[in-house]
Amino acid sequence: MNKTPLYFSNNLLFNLKDKKGHCTDRLKIRNIVFPILFGFLLMVLGLYELLNGFTKGAEDISPSYDIVTYSPMISVWVFDYCFILIGFVVFTINIANYLRYNKYQIDESVITIVQRRLFHGKKIFKEKLENYNGIRFRVEFLQSGILTKNRYIIELNHKNYNKCVPLYISTSEKGIRQRWKDFAKLLKLPILLFTDDGVKSVDYNDFNKSLALQYKEGFIKDNFDGYERLPKMLAYVRKKDKIVIKIRKVIWDAYNLITWFILGINSVVFGITVFVYYNADVNPSFFAYLFMTVLAVFIVVLLLILFRKEKLVLKRNKIVHTYKYMLFSTKHNQINKKDIEGVNINENPATGRYYVSIFSNDNTITFGAKLAIKDLRWLKRFLIHEIVK
């Protein structure tokens, strides 16, 4: 697995004028305000409940002979300490993450990089622009809470990952390919394609043709064999007006194991909470009802995410990327076939896995991030055949 640079921002644009400029890569305050407030609120609520804040002042009108002593299996104060601990961890982690940053400065031919880490101080790197081998575009699969999403990165690529420079970072794929070309033209560096066949260097002037035009001019070939066996992990469905390619079953990986672990913890906490209040001779407070409702919703969302499947729907004039959940489907993205400029198999260096990318000038579809490389190669040949025929 190749090492990749650590970037903190999900929304960064390096403004360059005449090969000069500077930028700072760090978490935006607006992205951590809610987690910090949430963590602080958990600590306050846990402490307030621990000090009997929700029951203080309540009048006991029960007759003395009706009082039944009840000792729950797990004392309520255990949950109070859990809230305080979780709140403290959430609060502290987000404050610590904000203190980390990278700073970059480009002054024509010299690039200066300053990295600040919480426990390792500052590191400064300097490098000449001529030692960078090109402009790279890559997609990271970002864990955002319990959800995963794509983070699109355009960067100055260097063999030393500490010297790579982010030029554009976003969670939106709109306009990403045009920005890639613009940075290559501005810095007069080639475009780098990291594929399953190795690294390819392309001049930015040759990066504007549609896939259909590339096929007509002989730059690419249609090597799809209609009699080739369909990969076991892919399902092919031909309907009246469309073709559907979908992944047959959920492919488990480390992210799924983490999600299963979180699901298990939440299920246990939810079960214990219901058991304690069901056997207690007291009515749950509003805070307890809210807590159990949030846990139940959280568990349902985790189950939907765990059993989500990807689908590609090929219509006459466009390709649509959708997600199939247990009871419904959602459209994630789509590109018109006439606008598609390439279909590649790219590597995600953070995981060592490959995925298929379908891209136009202002849009990108990524599919099959957990599939085997041989399945992705079949899919690539099939997609090119369907686009250029």
C-alpha positions as a printed NumPy array, in Angstrom:
array([[  0.   ,   0.   ,   0.   ],
       [  1.431,   3.363,  -1.006],
       [  1.688,   6.15 ,   1.537],
       [ -0.469,   9.19 ,   0.896],
       [ -0.247,  12.733,   2.263],
       [ -2.524,  13.652,   5.15 ],
       [ -4.943,  16.464,   4.32 ],
       [ -7.45 ,  17.881,   6.801],
       [ -9.759,  20.053,   4.722],
       [-12.67 ,  18.83 ,   2.628],
       [-12.967,  22.159,   0.837],
       [ -9.729,  23.718,  -0.396],
       [ -8.743,  25.76 ,  -3.446],
       [ -5.148,  26.895,  -3.993],
       [ -5.422,  30.294,  -5.683],
       [ -2.374,  30.731,  -7.9  ],
       [ -1.434,  33.802,  -9.887],
       [  1.662,  33.592, -12.084],
       [  2.78 ,  30.489, -10.168],
       [  2.62 ,  32.357,  -6.869],
       [  0.316,  31.813,  -3.928],
       [ -0.199,  30.257,  -0.511],
       [ -2.892,  28.319,   1.318],
       [ -3.575,  26.608,   4.644],
       [ -5.031,  23.144,   4.954],
       [ -6.876,  22.592,   8.237],
       [-10.314,  21.71 ,   9.504],
       [-12.846,  24.496,   9.069],
       [-14.34 ,  25.837,  12.291],
       [-17.861,  25.318,  10.951],
       [-17.129,  21.601,  10.565],
       [-16.265,  21.115,  14.232],
       [-18.681,  23.528,  15.936],
       [-21.494,  20.982,  16.062],
       [-19.335,  18.062,  17.324],
       [-17.792,  20.323,  19.989],
       [-21.21 ,  21.566,  21.14 ],
       [-22.567,  18.015,  21.021],
       [-19.695,  16.706,  23.153],
       [-20.072,  19.581,  25.617],
       [-23.838,  18.982,  25.821],
       [-23.311,  15.28 ,  26.554],
       [-20.93 ,  16.153,  29.389],
       [-23.358,  18.7  ,  30.874],
       [-26.366,  16.374,  30.62 ],
       [-24.442,  13.468,  32.106],
       [-23.21 ,  15.617,  35.002],
       [-26.664,  17.119,  35.537],
       [-28.294,  13.678,  35.653],
       [-25.511,  12.367,  37.915],
       [-26.361,  15.154,  40.419],
       [-30.072,  14.195,  40.201],
       [-30.887,  17.351,  38.31 ],
       [-33.829,  15.771,  36.513],
       [-35.455,  14.485,  39.73 ],
       [-34.469,  17.205,  42.204],
       [-37.478,  18.941,  43.672],
       [-39.922,  16.261,  42.58 ],
       [-42.594,  15.68 ,  45.217],
       [-43.031,  12.11 ,  46.438],
       [-46.745,  11.53 ,  47.038],
       [-46.606,   7.724,  47.262],
       [-47.859,   6.206,  50.546],
       [-45.058,   4.833,  52.654],
       [-46.523,   1.318,  52.665],
       [-46.485,   1.237,  48.816],
       [-42.757,   1.872,  48.523],
       [-40.924,  -1.072,  47.004],
       [-37.164,  -1.115,  47.148],
       [-35.747,  -1.842,  43.665],
       [-32.138,  -2.479,  42.854],
       [-31.518,  -2.442,  39.068],
       [-28.925,  -4.774,  37.574],
       [-26.924,  -1.77 ,  36.352],
       [-27.074,   1.465,  38.276],
       [-28.326,   4.54 ,  36.432],
       [-25.134,   6.421,  37.323],
       [-23.212,   4.102,  34.945],
       [-25.061,   5.7  ,  32.021],
       [-24.331,   9.165,  33.442],
       [-20.603,   8.44 ,  33.437],
       [-20.855,   7.001,  29.907],
       [-22.391,  10.26 ,  28.691],
       [-19.702,  12.307,  30.405],
       [-16.925,  10.105,  28.989],
       [-18.3  ,  10.069,  25.421],
       [-18.859,  13.82 ,  25.505],
       [-15.32 ,  14.421,  26.769],
       [-13.797,  12.226,  24.032],
       [-15.815,  13.908,  21.253],
       [-14.991,  17.389,  22.605],
       [-11.246,  16.676,  23.034],
       [-10.711,  14.929,  19.689],
       [-12.273,  17.776,  17.707],
       [-10.254,  20.428,  19.545],
       [ -7.064,  18.412,  18.93 ],
       [ -7.891,  17.961,  15.228],
       [ -8.329,  21.71 ,  14.783],
       [ -4.817,  22.369,  16.109],
       [ -3.26 ,  20.346,  13.242],
       [ -2.584,  22.027,   9.895],
       [ -0.468,  22.155,   6.734],
       [  0.706,  25.384,   5.127],
       [  1.868,  25.648,   1.516],
       [  3.587,  28.437,  -0.372],
       [  4.508,  28.457,  -4.063],
       [  6.863,  31.151,  -5.282],
       [  7.41 ,  30.416,  -8.986],
       [ 10.046,  27.695,  -8.794],
       [ 10.23 ,  26.96 ,  -5.03 ],
       [  7.601,  25.275,  -2.871],
       [  7.637,  25.549,   0.944],
       [  5.57 ,  23.175,   3.097],
       [  5.001,  23.56 ,   6.841],
       [  3.372,  20.657,   8.708],
       [  2.178,  21.045,  12.288],
       [  1.149,  17.994,  14.314],
       [ -0.15 ,  17.994,  17.86 ],
       [  2.689,  16.046,  19.513],
       [  5.451,  16.294,  16.911],
       [  5.881,  20.041,  16.479],
       [  6.545,  21.577,  13.057],
       [  8.299,  20.167,  10.026],
       [  9.407,  22.302,   7.079],
       [ 10.027,  20.98 ,   3.572],
       [ 11.339,  22.894,   0.554],
       [ 11.353,  21.62 ,  -2.997],
       [ 11.767,  22.977,  -6.523],
       [  8.736,  22.886,  -8.796],
       [ 10.752,  21.155, -11.51 ],
       [ 11.146,  18.1  ,  -9.27 ],
       [  7.398,  17.424,  -9.284],
       [  6.353,  14.865, -11.876],
       [  2.861,  16.145, -12.666],
       [ -0.684,  16.909, -11.585],
       [ -2.581,  13.998, -10.112],
       [ -6.294,  13.507,  -9.501],
       [ -7.438,  10.879,  -7.044],
       [-10.507,   9.925,  -5.045],
       [-10.454,   9.102,  -1.354],
       [-13.276,   7.207,   0.282],
       [-13.855,   9.35 ,   3.338],
       [-15.427,   8.099,   6.566],
       [-17.803,  10.842,   7.7  ],
       [-19.274,   9.651,  10.99 ],
       [-21.218,   6.492,  10.109],
       [-21.352,   7.43 ,   6.425],
       [-18.782,   7.18 ,   3.661],
       [-18.411,   9.684,   0.861],
       [-15.928,  10.587,  -1.833],
       [-13.29 ,  13.267,  -1.387],
       [-11.88 ,  14.483,  -4.715],
       [ -8.265,  15.666,  -4.63 ],
       [ -6.104,  17.395,  -7.241],
       [ -2.483,  17.617,  -6.129],
       [  1.056,  18.313,  -7.216],
       [  2.566,  14.839,  -7.118],
       [  6.011,  14.054,  -5.707],
       [  7.692,  10.711,  -5.009],
       [  8.014,  11.833,  -1.373],
       [  4.423,  11.941,  -0.111],
       [  5.314,  14.632,   2.463],
       [  6.081,  17.018,  -0.412],
       [  2.795,  16.572,  -2.285],
       [  0.754,  19.787,  -2.498],
       [ -3.074,  19.9  ,  -2.556],
       [ -4.383,  22.24 ,  -5.248],
       [ -8.075,  21.437,  -4.924],
       [-10.077,  19.331,  -2.444],
       [-13.826,  18.887,  -2.508],
       [-16.578,  16.385,  -1.75 ],
       [-18.323,  17.465,  -4.961],
       [-17.249,  16.035,  -8.306],
       [-18.624,  18.985, -10.293],
       [-16.03 ,  20.634, -12.522],
       [-13.217,  18.495, -11.163],
       [-11.768,  17.46 , -14.53 ],
       [-11.694,  21.035, -15.841],
       [ -9.827,  22.192, -12.746],
       [ -7.371,  19.332, -13.283],
       [ -6.64 ,  20.602, -16.791],
       [ -6.424,  24.226, -15.644],
       [ -3.805,  23.492, -12.979],
       [ -1.737,  21.421, -15.42 ],
       [ -1.829,  24.271, -17.942],
       [ -0.988,  26.926, -15.336],
       [  1.969,  25.029, -13.875],
       [  3.019,  23.589, -17.273],
       [  3.149,  20.057, -15.932],
       [  1.732,  16.824, -17.396],
       [ -1.431,  15.133, -16.182],
       [ -0.795,  11.885, -14.317],
       [ -3.129,   8.89 , -14.581],
       [ -2.65 ,   6.19 , -11.937],
       [ -4.276,   3.102, -13.436],
       [ -4.095,  -0.674, -13.1  ],
       [ -1.594,  -0.589, -15.989],
       [  0.743,   1.788, -14.148],
       [  1.267,   5.555, -14.201],
       [  0.538,   7.313, -17.486],
       [  1.683,  10.859, -18.262],
       [ -0.576,  12.845, -20.626],
       [ -0.122,  16.346, -22.015],
       [ -3.028,  18.583, -20.959],
       [ -3.624,  19.577, -24.602],
       [ -4.612,  15.954, -25.39 ],
       [ -7.053,  15.724, -22.528],
       [-10.224,  17.236, -24.016],
       [-11.655,  14.609, -26.369],
       [-14.769,  12.575, -25.707],
       [-14.462,   8.8  , -25.445],
       [-16.439,   8.325, -28.67 ],
       [-14.082,  10.669, -30.543],
       [-11.021,   8.919, -29.102],
       [-12.425,   5.631, -30.418],
       [-13.067,   7.061, -33.896],
       [ -9.536,   8.466, -34.078],
       [ -8.   ,   5.174, -32.943],
       [ -6.672,   6.312, -29.56 ],
       [ -8.621,   3.606, -27.754],
       [ -9.981,   0.203, -28.798],
       [-13.183,  -1.69 , -28.116],
       [-11.888,  -5.022, -26.786],
       [-15.122,  -6.283, -25.247],
       [-16.017,  -9.901, -25.984],
       [-19.757, -10.493, -25.728],
       [-19.175, -14.212, -25.138],
       [-16.839, -13.63 , -22.202],
       [-18.069, -15.081, -18.92 ],
       [-19.789, -12.604, -16.613],
       [-17.885, -12.088, -13.32 ],
       [-19.531, -13.907, -10.389],
       [-19.738, -10.746,  -8.291],
       [-21.667,  -8.803, -10.955],
       [-25.281,  -9.237, -12.041],
       [-26.318,  -8.229, -15.564],
       [-29.991,  -7.438, -16.237],
       [-31.221,  -6.376, -19.68 ],
       [-34.539,  -4.552, -19.69 ],
       [-36.587,  -2.919, -22.41 ],
       [-34.921,   0.48 , -22.281],
       [-31.867,  -0.032, -20.069],
       [-29.103,  -2.322, -18.82 ],
       [-28.519,  -2.73 , -15.094],
       [-25.139,  -3.791, -13.689],
       [-25.142,  -4.429,  -9.963],
       [-22.974,  -6.043,  -7.325],
       [-24.606,  -9.305,  -6.301],
       [-23.836,  -9.217,  -2.58 ],
       [-22.355,  -7.035,   0.11 ],
       [-18.559,  -7.221,   0.238],
       [-17.255,  -6.908,   3.778],
       [-14.091,  -5.009,   4.618],
       [-12.525,  -3.176,   7.573],
       [-15.043,  -0.32 ,   7.326],
       [-17.912,  -2.818,   7.576],
       [-16.313,  -4.448,  10.629],
       [-16.057,  -1.05 ,  12.312],
       [-19.707,  -0.358,  11.479],
       [-20.722,  -3.79 ,  12.844],
       [-18.806,  -3.021,  16.048],
       [-20.551,   0.342,  16.444],
       [-23.889,  -1.323,  15.704],
       [-23.217,  -3.963,  18.349],
       [-22.296,  -1.388,  20.993],
       [-25.413,   0.673,  20.268],
       [-27.657,  -2.399,  20.283],
       [-26.3  ,  -3.516,  23.664],
       [-26.714,  -0.034,  25.168],
       [-30.241,   0.229,  23.733],
       [-31.187,  -3.207,  25.075],
       [-29.795,  -2.53 ,  28.565],
       [-31.526,   0.867,  28.72 ],
       [-34.91 ,  -0.615,  27.795],
       [-34.414,  -3.507,  30.243],
       [-33.486,  -1.229,  33.147],
       [-36.434,   1.125,  32.695],
       [-38.86 ,  -1.731,  31.96 ],
       [-38.013,  -3.447,  35.245],
       [-37.751,  -0.266,  37.262],
       [-40.763,   1.058,  39.127],
       [-40.264,   4.543,  37.659],
       [-41.314,   6.236,  34.475],
       [-38.465,   7.143,  32.085],
       [-37.687,  10.85 ,  31.886],
       [-37.878,  12.855,  28.652],
       [-34.116,  12.605,  28.426],
       [-34.303,   8.778,  28.609],
       [-36.983,   8.638,  25.878],
       [-34.892,  10.943,  23.672],
       [-31.806,   8.821,  24.267],
       [-33.583,   5.572,  23.328],
       [-35.156,   7.152,  20.221],
       [-31.784,   8.419,  18.972],
       [-30.25 ,   4.984,  19.544],
       [-33.074,   3.241,  17.651],
       [-32.78 ,   5.6  ,  14.668],
       [-29.002,   5.207,  14.703],
       [-29.295,   1.403,  14.628],
       [-31.714,   1.496,  11.665],
       [-29.408,   3.836,   9.706],
       [-26.408,   1.585,  10.362],
       [-28.312,  -1.45 ,   9.081],
       [-29.285,   0.404,   5.899],
       [-25.676,   1.393,   5.289],
       [-24.331,  -2.102,   5.949],
       [-26.602,  -3.746,   3.378],
       [-26.415,  -1.025,   0.719],
       [-25.495,  -2.14 ,  -2.822],
       [-24.261,  -0.204,  -5.845],
       [-25.881,  -0.251,  -9.287],
       [-25.011,   1.209, -12.683],
       [-27.997,   1.839, -14.945],
       [-27.045,   2.255, -18.624],
       [-29.753,   4.011, -20.614],
       [-29.686,   5.005, -24.27 ],
       [-28.058,   8.387, -23.662],
       [-26.699,   8.327, -20.121],
       [-25.209,   6.293, -17.278],
       [-26.826,   6.55 , -13.833],
       [-25.151,   5.548, -10.56 ],
       [-27.614,   4.434,  -7.849],
       [-27.596,   2.872,  -4.386],
       [-29.968,   0.001,  -3.561],
       [-31.068,  -0.182,   0.069],
       [-33.319,  -2.793,   1.675],
       [-36.611,  -1.196,   0.648],
       [-35.711,   1.605,  -1.753],
       [-33.12 ,   2.98 ,  -4.18 ],
       [-31.547,   6.425,  -4.507],
       [-29.901,   8.077,  -7.512],
       [-26.398,   9.211,  -6.639],
       [-25.051,  10.601,  -9.927],
       [-25.392,  10.512, -13.723],
       [-23.399,  11.447, -16.865],
       [-24.527,  11.747, -20.488],
       [-22.679,   9.262, -22.712],
       [-21.698,  11.935, -25.254],
       [-19.9  ,  13.867, -22.486],
       [-17.84 ,  10.95 , -21.162],
       [-14.107,  11.496, -21.729],
       [-12.724,   8.347, -20.15 ],
       [-13.267,   5.101, -18.276],
       [-10.313,   4.107, -16.096],
       [ -9.413,   1.725, -13.327],
       [ -7.799,   3.813, -10.608],
       [ -6.13 ,   2.943,  -7.345],
       [ -7.073,   4.3  ,  -3.973],
       [ -3.599,   4.424,  -2.355],
       [ -5.073,   4.748,   1.123],
       [ -6.648,   1.271,   0.899],
       [ -4.677,  -0.404,  -1.899],
       [ -7.952,  -1.203,  -3.695],
       [ -9.   ,  -0.268,  -7.223],
       [-12.236,   1.163,  -8.585],
       [-13.734,   2.119, -11.948],
       [-14.052,   5.836, -12.664],
       [-16.288,   7.229, -15.405],
       [-15.657,  10.904, -15.976],
       [-16.696,  13.865, -18.07 ],
       [-15.371,  17.403, -18.021],
       [-17.432,  18.344, -14.946],
       [-18.549,  15.079, -13.383],
       [-17.206,  11.753, -12.087],
       [-18.798,   8.419, -11.204],
       [-16.837,   5.943,  -9.073],
       [-18.026,   2.347,  -8.854],
       [-16.932,  -1.022,  -7.47 ],
       [-14.402,   0.064,  -4.858],
       [-14.434,  -3.404,  -3.257],
       [-14.412,  -5.53 ,  -6.415],
       [-11.486,  -7.664,  -7.54 ],
       [ -9.259,  -6.18 , -10.246],
       [-10.277,  -8.814, -12.831],
       [-13.958,  -7.911, -12.341],
       [-13.161,  -4.225, -12.754],
       [-11.299,  -4.909, -15.996],
       [-14.333,  -6.74 , -17.413],
       [-16.532,  -3.827, -16.334],
       [-14.184,  -1.3  , -17.964],
       [-14.27 ,  -3.147, -21.314],
       [-18.048,  -3.474, -21.124],
       [-18.584,   0.222, -20.366],
       [-16.302,   1.374, -23.197],
       [-18.164,  -0.937, -25.592],
       [-21.545,   0.463, -24.534],
       [-20.382,   4.085, -24.749],
       [-18.666,   4.019, -28.157],
       [-20.943,   1.597, -30.074]])
